[in-house]
Amino acid sequence: MRQNQRILGTVGTREEVGAIVRKQIRFQLDYNITKEWRFRTRFDLNWLPDNNRKEVQNGFSAFTDIFFMPQRSFADLTMRVQLFETDSYESRVFAFENDLLYSNSIPAFSGQGFRWYLLGRLDLSKINHIKIKNNISFFLKFAQTVERNQDNDGFAGDFPNLLITSDLKFQILVRF
């Protein structure tokens, strides 16, 4: 269990200083099915007091990663499916994500929804029948977050109660 403390700033015209103790429990399980298939499951639960309402705000996240990494193969694949639900932005949850080479991603999740992503790598230098002088690798990540739309303003298309955000990242690595 981890505890974080934060100092509140100015509220209105009165300066209010206090410590918020954020408590968190994390459970993670890593397991290998075969040499090529690996799974990781994580549950996060956090809670913190809300000084205005004298209540406790909760945040929850659960995800499963699936790794497919064939030995001596030219490609591998990573997939994640994640559910999250928090009472407010203050009780948000964070989750490290696998990403493209030399980049990182630790998004914060609040509200109610789910996220999934697919990350793939293709290494042309490991394909036997392709003869290339330099090592060339391709990386691709597609992610999508589906959240419950709190303010239903504007055009929402076919799903007026959902806010859908998609990300696409692409990278080419050339080694000389």
QUISULSUL-V551125 format. One record per pair of residues at least 6 apart in sequence whose ideal C-beta (glycine too) atoms are under 6 Angstrom apart, sorted by the first residue. I is the first residue (numbers start at 1). J is the second residue. If there is no record, write none. Layout:
# QUISULSUL-V551125
i j
I J
I J
This chain:
# QUISULSUL-V551125
i j
1 25
2 24
3 21
3 23
4 22
5 19
5 21
6 20
8 16
8 18
20 48
22 48
23 47
24 46
25 45
26 44
27 43
28 42
29 41
30 40
31 39
32 38
36 69
36 70
38 67
39 66
40 65
41 64
42 63
43 62
44 61
44 93
45 60
46 59
47 56
47 58
48 57
49 56
50 57
57 87
57 88
57 90
57 91
58 87
58 91
59 86
59 91
59 93
60 85
61 84
61 93
61 95
62 83
63 80
63 82
64 81
65 80
66 79
67 78
68 77
69 76
74 123
74 126
74 127
75 122
76 121
77 120
78 98
78 119
79 118
80 117
81 116
82 115
83 114
84 93
84 109
85 112
86 92
86 110
89 110
92 108
92 110
93 109
94 106
94 108
96 106
97 105
98 119
99 105
100 139
100 141
100 169
100 171
101 139
111 147
111 148
112 148
113 146
113 147
113 148
114 146
115 145
116 144
117 143
118 142
119 141
120 140
121 139
122 138
123 137
124 130
124 132
124 136
125 135
134 174
134 176
135 175
136 174
137 173
138 172
139 171
140 170
141 169
142 168
143 167
144 166
145 165
146 162
146 164
147 163
149 161
149 162
149 163
152 160
